[in-house]
């Protein structure tokens, strides 16, 4: 048997579960022969969805989990009470070495708490951030932390910067990724107490290419490859990014359909426009990994459809092949 990347997928999590989750898993297995997927959820429901597809039964396997954690449930309580939920069962598979990664579009809080309590942090990692790829005019940048730690210390941000740099180099393939700290100005002395304390520490880090502060308006221009901040700021940036992209796409479509002349023009520019709009499509980039855990956990949008689920599963192959968890462990060993 060839070496597979084994991915446990939460079949019950998200607004479009289980239909779109199962469809995305089938498409991922069809797209890459190196993947084996475990669809974790209520077995009869999953099997009923799978009945519509032809697939390799050795590489796409239902795993029974009788409970479902709903979005509105308190995360810690849900993880501790619902031991047979699709999130807990899937993350246990990672902890026990039965799967290399876990992908979920379910409750963000439950996935985060489960990552900490079930999978566990790498020894020496203080906090596990969510690392989200966002489109820029230069390609993509990594926003870290985009949602896990709304209150952070300077030591946390330094670890985020180092883990994010490793991710961009080895998963995305950017040599010497440029690391920047989100601030309200470019000057070192600007900002709140957290960024003022973090800046000089990042400047002294020998294993990253720190380029200083970055203002939010420059993020879309791709001036940095790794954008470092605490999760309150990061989540505001991410949500504004997504909302602005959606509004722009809607305005462009409305303008192009506003008259006969514009409709003719739309036909002429359609190929180029389609290529550009594809770059703004979040589903193209897969999910956001939680970095710093003893295994890979990937959180996708709650509204994810098959395409994003498929891409989230596929990105696990690169993560596993590049041994990102081991590389993060190695930078901590250097510090000891």
N, C-alpha and C positions, 0 to 999 in steps of 0.2 A: 504493500500500500504506500502510495506517495505521501509526502508530508503535507498535511492540510492545516490551514488556519481554521480553528474551530470557534464558531461564533454563536453564542446563545442570544436569541432575539426575543424580547418581550412581545408576545403575540397579542396581548390584551391591553397594552398601553397606548394612549393617544386617542385623538378625536375620531380617527378613521379605522380603528382596530375592530375586528381582526382582518377585515378584507384587504386593506391596502398594505398592512404589515406582511401578510402571507404572500401577497402578490410581489412585493419588493424582495422578499426572501427567495422566492422562486426565480426571479430575474437575476439576482446576485449569483445563485448557484449555476444558472445557465451561462452567465457572463464570465465566470472564473472557475476553472477546474481545481484550483488550489483551496477552495472554500468548502467547509462542511458547516451546515447551519442546524441549530437545535431551536425549534419553535416552541417556546415555553408558554404554556397557557392551558386553558380548559381543553383537554384532549379531544373531546367529541366535537367541540366548536372548531378547533384547528383542523381536524381531519375533514370536517364538512367543507371547509374552505379549500383545502388541498385537493379535494375530489374534482375540482374544475381544471386541474393542471396535469400535465405530463412532466415528470421530474425524476431525477435520480434518487431513489429511496434510500440509498446508502449515504447520500450527502445532504439530505433534508429530512430531519427526524423530529416528530412531535415529542415533547417532554411534558408530562402532565403537571399542572399546578392548579389547584382547585379554587384559589382565592384571587381577587383583583383589588389592588389599591386604587381608590378613586382619587381624582385630583384634589378634591377639597379636604381630604383627611389629614390630620396632623401627622407629619412625616415620621417622627420618632415613634409615636404611638402605633402607627400603622406597620412600620417595619418590625417592631417588637411583638405586635399582636397577630399579624397575618404572616405566620412563618411559611405557609404554603402558597403565598402569592407569587405571581409570575416574576416580580422584581426580586424578591428574596431568593427564590429558587434559582433564577438565572445568575445572580451575583454569587450565590454559593457554589455554582458550577465553576466560576472563575477562581474562587478561593481554593477549591479542592483540586484544581488542575484538570477538571473535566472539560473546560472551555478556555480558550485563550482570551476571549473578549465577550462583553455583554453590551447589547444595543437596546435602547428603550426610548420610546416617544411618550412614555407615561409621566406620572407626577415628578416634576423636577426635584422637589424637596425629598421625596422618597428615594429617588435614584441617588441623590447626593448623600443622604443619611445612610442608605444601604452601602454605598461605596466606602464610607468611613467605618461603619460598624461590621459589615459582613466581609467585604474584600480586605479592608484595612490599608492604612497608609504605609508607605515605605519608611523604614526607620530613619529618623532625622528630618523628614518632611513635616513642617509645622502646619501647613494648610494645603488642601488640594483645590486648585483653581479650575474653572471651566475655561477651556481654550477654544475660541471660536474663530474660524477663518472668515474674513470679510473681504468683499471685492474692492479693488482700487484701480486707478488708471494704469498701474504698473503690474497688475496681476492680483495677488491676494496679500493680506497682512493678517497676523494673528493677534486677536484681542484677548488679553489675559490679565485679569480675571473678568469674565463677562457675566457672572451670576452666582458664584458660590459663597464668597466671603465679603459681606458688605462692610464689616469692620476689620481692618488689617493693620499690621505693624510694618515697619520698614523691612524687618528681616523676612517677612512674608513676601513683600514685593520683590526683594532681591532673589528669592527662590523662584518666584514666578518668572522673572526675567531669564534666569539661567535655564529653567525647564523649557520655556517658550523658545529660546534660542536653539536648544537641542532639537526640539520638534520641527522647527522651520528648516533646519539644516538637513536632518536625516529623513523626514517624512515628505516635506515639500521640495527639498533639494536646492535650497538657497545657501550658497557658500558665504560664510561670515555674515549672517543676518544682522541687520541694523536694529538695535534695540533702543526704544525711546520711552520716556516717562510722560504720561499725560499731565499737562499743567495748563494754567491760564496764561502763560507767557513763556518765552524761550530762555529768559535769564535764570541763572541758577538760584538767585535769591528770592524768586517769586514763588507763590503758591502757599498752601496750608502747611501745617507742621509736619504732616506725614511725608509730603513730597520733598520738603526742604531737608528732612532727615535722610530720606532715601537717596537723593541725588548724589551726594559725595560717596556713598557706599558703592553705588553702581559704577561710578567713575573709576573706582579702584579695582573693580572686578577684572581679572586678567583673562577670564575664559569667555567673555562676551564682547561684542562690538557696540559699546554704548555711545550713542550720538547726542545725548542730552534730552531736553524737553521737547514735547510736540504739542501743539495746540490742536483742538478738535477739528478745526477747519482744514488742517493739512492732512488729516488721516486719509480721506478719500484720494489724495494725490499720490499715495504710496511712498511718502518720505521716509517711512520706517517699516521694517518687516515684522517686528514684534512691538506691540503697543501695550505698555504695562500700566495697570491701575488697580485700585480695589474694586470690588464687585458692584458697589452702588454706582460709581461713575461708569464702570464698564457696561452695566446693564442699560443705563440711560443712553449711552452712545449706541449700543446695539439696537435698542428699540427705535431710537430716532432714525438710525441708518435704514432699518427695515421699513419704517413708515414712510420715510422720504422716497426710498426706491419705489415703493408701491404707488405713492401719489404721482411720481414722475411718469411711471409707466402708464398710469391711467390718463394723465393729462396729454401725453403724447398720442395715445390711441384716440382720444376724443378729438384732438386737433386734426389728426389725419383723416377722420371720418366726417369732418364738418362741412365739406363741400365736394362737388364733383372734381374740381381741380386738385384738391388735396388727396382725394382717393386715387386719382391717376398717379400723383406723385408718390403715394404710399406703395403702389405696385412697383414703382421703379426702385425705391430704396428698401423694399422689404427684406432682401437677403442680408444687406449690411445692418439694418435695424435689428433683425432677428438675432444676429451674431452679437450685437452690442447688448441687447436686453438679456441674452443668455447669461452674460457675466453678472447681472444683477439678481439672478435667480438663486436663492439660498439653497435650493435642492441640489444644485450642481456640486456643492462642496461637502455634502455629507453632514455628519453630526459633529458635535463638539466633545472631545475627550476630556475626562477628568484626569489631569496629570498629577503624578505623585502617589498613586495607589499601587498596591502589590499585583496589579493586573489591569487590563484595559477595560474601562467603562466609558461608553459613548452615549451622550444624551442628544437626541434629535428633537426637532420642533414637535409640539403636541399636535400640530395640524399636518404633520408629515404624511405625504402620499408615497406610493410605491417607489418612485424615482429617488426620493431622499433616503428611504430605508435601504434601497439597493446600494446607493453610494456610501452610506454609513457602514454597511457591511463590508463593502470592497475596501474602504480605507483601513480596515482592521488588518488586512494582509500586509500592507506596507509597515504599519506600526509594529506588527509581530516580526516581520523579516528584519527590520532595522533594530530590533531589541531595545526599544525606547526605555522600557522600565529598567533594564540593566544599565543603560547609559546614565539615567538619572541617579541610580544607586552609585555609580562610579564617581560622579561629581561630589557626592556626599562623602565618599571614602577619602577623596583628596583633601577635604576640609578637616578630617579627623587627625 
